[in-house]
Structures are given as C-alpha cells and as structure tokens.
Amino acid sequence: MSPQWADQPLSLIPTLPFSKDTSHAAYYVATQMALAHNGIIRGLNSIYLQAAQIPRTEARDFLTYCQCWYESMHHHHDSEEEMFFPDVESITHIQGLMEGNVEQHRAFTPGFEAFEAYTKSCLPEDYDGEKVRNLIDAFATPLHRHLVDEIDTLKALDRYDSEEIRGAYKRFEKSAMDTDKARSLLSLQQISHH
C-alpha cells in the first residue's frame, strides 16, 4: 500500500525555524519560497509514489499530470533566473550572488529534461511506471539539494534592506503568477494535441 501523504521519498523543507520571524523580509521570502518548493516536492513525490501503480488505461492522464508538474517547475526556475535573481543581485550589489543557485538548476537539468521527453513521447500502451521512477531517480537528488539550499541563500539576505528584498520577491511573485497563466494555457494546448 502507498503512503497516505506525498511527503516522501523526498523530505519536505521545515519552515518553523524561521517562518514566524518578522524581523526581516528575508524570512518571509524564505518561508514563501520553502512553501513553493514543498509544493514542487509533494508533486514529484506523488508522481514517484503512484508511477508503478498506474494502469496503462490511465497512463495518458498520468503522463499529462507529469507534464503539468514539469511545466510548473520549469516556469518557477525560469522566473527566478529571469527576474528574481537579477533583482537580488541588484539590491545587494553583488554580481553572481545567486550563481550557485543557477548552477544547481543546471545540475538537474539533463535528468529533468529526459523525464519531460518521456512524458511527452510515451504512448499510453507503452507506459512503464518503473521507467518513470528511474527517470526521477536520475535528477531527484540534485533537484532536492537545490530546493533546500536555496532557502538558506534567501535567509542570508537578512543583512540587506528588508523592504527592497520584500519588493523584489513581490515583483517576482506577481510576474510568475501573471506569466504562469499564459504558459499553462499554451502547455495545455500542446498536451491536448498529443
């Protein structure tokens, strides 16, 4: 029997040590990002836990779910790199401050893209749940490391102007939400053509 909750095999990021600290916006930003990252982790855990149990008659829907998870996570990281990270570097006046996070994005990209390619190209009659799990295993560790490490990077922004950090996050959040709607519609149109 599968576990009831999607809080494994990848562990969630605890937020209690900093989520109630209102002394600096960096803790608010770290909390919000940890919650977003926990959503990413739970989504991937749900795929991993269910993959081997999906009958081929249900594979098309499950593969669509996998594609939606991929698209959402991809959008999250693109938005960080295009808007949030440059804003943080502008506020801190430290070029390359967020480069470690970008490098971590690159570390899981090959396996992440192999997962996406499989979910887009697999015919329902060829679906293999163990293959899905193996594909996840190929990128899960560097992805999880990144999702956890980025929270520490954000908490460390507590030595910079609190309102500027909050403003950078709010701009990122608004942009990510606005562009996610358009991107999701495009993604669903692409999926429906398969």
C-alpha positions as CSV (number, residue, x, y, z in Angstrom):
1,M,0.0,0.0,0.0
2,S,1.2,3.5,-0.8
3,P,1.8,6.0,2.0
4,Q,-1.2,8.3,2.5
5,W,0.8,11.5,2.1
6,A,3.2,12.7,-0.6
7,D,5.9,13.7,2.0
8,Q,8.4,11.0,0.8
9,P,10.7,9.8,-0.6
10,L,12.0,13.4,-0.8
11,S,11.7,15.2,2.5
12,L,9.8,18.4,2.9
13,I,11.6,21.7,3.9
14,P,10.7,22.6,7.5
15,T,9.7,26.3,7.9
16,L,9.0,26.6,11.6
17,P,12.6,27.6,12.5
18,F,12.2,30.9,10.5
19,S,8.6,31.3,9.4
20,K,7.4,33.3,12.4
21,D,10.4,35.6,12.4
22,T,9.1,39.1,11.3
23,S,12.4,40.9,11.9
24,H,13.3,40.9,8.2
25,A,11.6,40.3,4.9
26,A,14.3,37.7,4.1
27,Y,12.5,35.3,6.4
28,Y,9.1,35.9,4.8
29,V,10.7,35.4,1.4
30,A,12.4,32.2,2.6
31,T,9.1,30.9,4.0
32,Q,7.2,31.6,0.8
33,M,9.8,30.0,-1.3
34,A,10.0,27.0,1.0
35,L,6.2,26.6,0.7
36,A,6.5,26.8,-3.1
37,H,9.4,24.3,-3.0
38,N,7.4,21.9,-0.8
39,G,4.6,22.0,-3.4
40,I,7.2,21.0,-6.0
41,I,8.5,18.2,-3.8
42,R,5.0,16.9,-3.0
43,G,4.1,16.9,-6.7
44,L,7.2,14.9,-7.5
45,N,6.7,12.6,-4.6
46,S,3.1,11.9,-5.7
47,I,4.4,11.1,-9.2
48,Y,7.1,8.8,-7.8
49,L,4.7,7.0,-5.4
50,Q,2.0,6.4,-8.0
51,A,4.0,5.8,-11.1
52,A,4.3,2.0,-10.7
53,Q,0.6,1.6,-9.9
54,I,-0.9,3.4,-12.9
55,P,-2.6,1.0,-15.3
56,R,-1.9,1.7,-19.0
57,T,-5.6,2.6,-19.4
58,E,-5.0,5.6,-17.2
59,A,-1.5,6.4,-18.4
60,R,-2.5,9.3,-20.7
61,D,-3.9,11.3,-17.8
62,F,-1.0,10.4,-15.5
63,L,1.5,11.5,-18.2
64,T,-0.4,14.8,-18.6
65,Y,-0.1,15.2,-14.8
66,C,3.7,14.6,-15.1
67,Q,3.9,17.2,-17.9
68,C,2.0,19.8,-15.9
69,W,4.3,19.2,-12.9
70,Y,7.3,19.6,-15.2
71,E,5.9,22.8,-16.8
72,S,5.1,24.3,-13.4
73,M,8.6,23.6,-12.0
74,H,10.3,24.8,-15.2
75,H,8.4,28.0,-15.1
76,H,9.3,28.5,-11.4
77,H,13.0,28.2,-12.1
78,D,12.9,30.3,-15.3
79,S,11.1,33.1,-13.4
80,E,13.8,33.0,-10.7
81,E,16.6,33.3,-13.2
82,E,15.0,35.9,-15.4
83,M,13.7,38.2,-12.7
84,F,14.2,37.4,-9.1
85,F,17.9,36.5,-9.0
86,P,18.9,39.6,-11.0
87,D,16.8,41.8,-8.7
88,V,18.5,40.3,-5.7
89,E,22.0,40.9,-7.2
90,S,21.0,44.5,-8.0
91,I,19.8,45.1,-4.4
92,T,22.9,43.5,-2.8
93,H,25.4,45.0,-5.4
94,I,27.0,41.5,-5.6
95,Q,27.2,40.3,-9.2
96,G,27.0,36.5,-9.2
97,L,25.5,36.2,-5.7
98,M,22.8,33.9,-7.0
99,E,25.0,32.0,-9.4
100,G,25.3,29.0,-7.1
101,N,21.5,28.6,-7.4
102,V,21.7,28.8,-11.2
103,E,24.4,26.2,-11.3
104,Q,22.2,23.9,-9.2
105,H,19.5,24.4,-11.8
106,R,21.9,23.2,-14.4
107,A,22.9,20.2,-12.3
108,F,19.4,18.6,-12.5
109,T,18.5,19.8,-16.0
110,P,19.6,16.8,-18.1
111,G,17.7,14.3,-16.0
112,F,14.7,16.7,-15.7
113,E,14.6,17.1,-19.5
114,A,14.8,13.3,-20.0
115,F,11.8,13.0,-17.7
116,E,9.9,15.6,-19.7
117,A,10.8,13.9,-23.0
118,Y,9.5,10.6,-21.8
119,T,6.2,12.1,-20.6
120,K,5.6,13.8,-23.9
121,S,6.7,10.9,-26.2
122,C,5.4,7.9,-24.3
123,L,2.3,6.2,-25.8
124,P,-0.1,5.0,-23.1
125,E,0.2,1.4,-24.4
126,D,4.0,1.7,-23.8
127,Y,3.8,3.3,-20.4
128,D,6.3,1.9,-17.8
129,G,6.0,3.1,-14.2
130,E,9.4,1.8,-13.3
131,K,10.9,3.8,-16.1
132,V,9.2,6.9,-14.7
133,R,10.7,6.2,-11.3
134,N,14.2,5.6,-12.8
135,L,14.0,8.9,-14.7
136,I,13.1,10.7,-11.4
137,D,15.9,9.0,-9.6
138,A,18.3,10.5,-12.1
139,F,17.5,14.1,-11.1
140,A,15.8,13.9,-7.7
141,T,18.9,14.3,-5.6
142,P,20.4,17.4,-7.2
143,L,16.9,18.9,-7.5
144,H,16.1,18.3,-3.8
145,R,19.5,19.7,-2.8
146,H,18.8,22.8,-4.7
147,L,15.3,23.3,-3.3
148,V,16.7,23.1,0.2
149,D,19.9,25.1,-0.3
150,E,18.1,28.0,-1.9
151,I,16.2,28.6,1.3
152,D,19.4,29.1,3.2
153,T,20.5,31.6,0.5
154,L,17.3,33.6,0.9
155,K,17.5,33.6,4.7
156,A,21.1,35.0,4.3
157,L,19.6,38.1,2.6
158,D,18.7,39.4,6.1
159,R,21.8,41.7,6.0
160,Y,20.3,43.8,3.2
161,D,17.5,46.2,3.1
162,S,14.3,44.4,4.2
163,E,11.8,46.4,2.1
164,E,13.9,46.0,-1.0
165,I,14.1,42.3,-0.6
166,R,10.3,42.1,0.0
167,G,9.8,44.3,-3.1
168,A,11.9,42.0,-5.2
169,Y,10.0,39.0,-4.1
170,K,6.6,40.6,-4.7
171,R,7.6,41.6,-8.2
172,F,8.8,38.0,-8.8
173,E,5.7,36.6,-7.4
174,K,3.4,38.8,-9.5
175,S,5.4,38.2,-12.7
176,A,5.4,34.4,-12.1
177,M,1.7,34.3,-11.5
178,D,0.9,36.5,-14.5
179,T,3.1,34.5,-16.9
180,D,2.1,31.1,-15.4
181,K,-1.5,31.6,-16.6
182,A,-0.4,32.2,-20.2
183,R,2.2,29.5,-20.1
184,S,-0.2,27.0,-18.6
185,L,-2.8,27.6,-21.4
186,L,-0.1,27.1,-24.0
187,S,1.1,23.9,-22.3
188,L,-2.4,22.5,-22.1
189,Q,-2.9,23.3,-25.8
190,Q,0.3,21.4,-26.6
191,I,-0.7,18.5,-24.4
192,S,-4.1,18.3,-26.0
193,H,-2.6,17.9,-29.5
194,H,-0.9,14.6,-28.5
